[in-house]
């Protein structure tokens, strides 16, 4: 293992230990906030892989958050499964759904692809809203008995869900770093930097994009399942929310730095700091977010992390193996 990879690995382990130990020193409200932070970090890392590396500007990722959530509720309420056992099912179901969508959406390019992903997500939401056995537009709740199956006490259940979110957040970031440093990751980086040049040296762009889209969707489904396991209730409006699961994530990646793993981390931190500081100011919160996004895009196409790399020439998670020693 190279020195830079070792530093990143040790850093991720340290962060994981700190967050994993939070139940010992943080309050209940803080744990929910940290868990939410981790869920958005995971979603941001995945969307950054999709748009920043594979060049797929999807605005329909809420489809997979919602699908994962409904797989959880259907598995528990209808099939009597343990909530935790539905998570791998959510991975498989959302991955298959993404593969089906890809057959249709990959015929489109650019803005048409983005609009197509949004239309597909809205269509899925309408389907679930029209199923009476799933509560229709009102949604459904998890049975108390099924929730108690996670752990005996309410406190321990909250800890388990929090640890799941931490694992997804830090694990997704670590997996993305390992992917980028692997042989398929080199193809993704080439695709990010120059698609035409990547194609000229033998990179199968269609295949790389297809599998990136499917893998990102499958993991997004798992994240959606855990998010709504914490909420204990699901509805089409909440599960397939464009502002919550796509617009906020795009904002995070854009201000942090698209096409850089560090961008998702920086963007998530900035988003939550602004949200917590401005949560009592109503619509002013959204106005400030918009102003921040405009300023960042105007002065740095690479986001806030792009400015750091430009002026300090330093990477938090370096992926260029030729510099290792």
Protein Blocks (a to p, Z undefined) as FASTA:
>chain_A
ZZklmmmmmmmmmmmmmmmmmmmmpcfklmmmmmmmmmmmmmmmmmmmmmmmnopacfkl
mmmmmmmmmmmmmmmmmnopafklmmmmmmmmmmmmmmmmmmmmmmpghjlmmmmmmmmm
mmmmmmmmmmmknopjnopaddfklmmmmpmbfklmmmmmmmmmmmmmmmmmmmmmmmmm
mmklmmmmmmmmommlmmmnopafklmmmmmmmmmmmmmmmmmmmmmmmnopacfklmmg
mklmmmmmmmmmmmnoghiaklmmmmmmmmmmmmmmmmmnojmmmmmmmmmmmmmmmmom
nljmlmmmmmnopafbdcbfklgZZ
